[in-house]
Amino acid sequence: MAERTHPGPESPEGTSGTGRSRSPRRPPPGLTVETHEAGDRVAAVVSGQVDLDTEQTLHGALRDALRRSVSGVDLDLGAVDFCDCSGLNVLLCVRRRALEDGKVLALGATAPAVRRLLALTETGSLFGPAEAAARSAPRGRRDADDGV
């Protein structure tokens, strides 16, 4: 059972193109994605903040988890402190890819920030429990409603 951890990006320090010293920037709040195999699925536990600064980390980790799975990914977002529309876009893109591959991206635990975003955008029903989502997922067909 392999476990992978994808730490969030660090802010670079250094000089600008003009040769002047750039003041050190505070790193963005971290994002951690831990994954492990769970039968024919991969479980992914996300913690921290999902925003423009961390979306690529989340996208890469979920695509990797989806690639390693047989039937899909079970996503735990219970420890996410903040999630904006860039995070929702990642979820929708990975969901679309999962459906194209005949797999399912299912949400388990969700933090209040995630639940609020899903409620405001009326997208929560796209990420049902793994069992229900697996039964209703079209095999090898692109779902027209999940692109942003």
C-alpha positions, 0 to 999 in steps of 0.5 A, a space after each residue: 500500500 503506497 502512500 504519497 504526499 504532495 506538499 504545496 508550492 513554496 514561494 521563490 525568493 531571489 531577484 527580479 529581472 532588473 537585478 534588484 533584490 526582491 523582498 522575501 514573500 511569505 509562502 502561501 498557506 500550505 496544501 497537503 494531499 495524501 493518497 493511498 490505495 483502498 481496494 480498486 480505488 485510491 483514497 485522497 485526503 486533502 488539507 489546507 487551502 485550495 486556491 489559485 496558488 495551490 490548484 496545480 498541486 491539487 490537480 497533479 495529485 488527483 490526476 496521479 491518484 486517478 491514474 493509479 486507481 482502477 475504479 476512481 478516487 474517494 476524496 476527503 476534503 474535511 480538513 480544507 480551510 478554504 476553497 475558491 472557484 479555482 479549487 472547484 475547477 480542479 474538481 470538475 476537471 478531474 471529475 470529467 477526466 474520471 468519467 472519460 476513463 470510466 471512473 468516478 471521483 466521489 466526495 466523502 467528508 467536506 469542510 464547511 468552506 467546501 460545502 458552501 462553495 458546492 451549495 452556491 454553485 449547485 455542483 454538490 450532486 456531481 460528487 455523490 457518495 462512491 457507491 451511488 456515483 459508480 452506479 450512475 457514471 457513464 462509461 467512456 463518455 464525456 459529461 457536458 455539464 462538468 466543464 468550467 
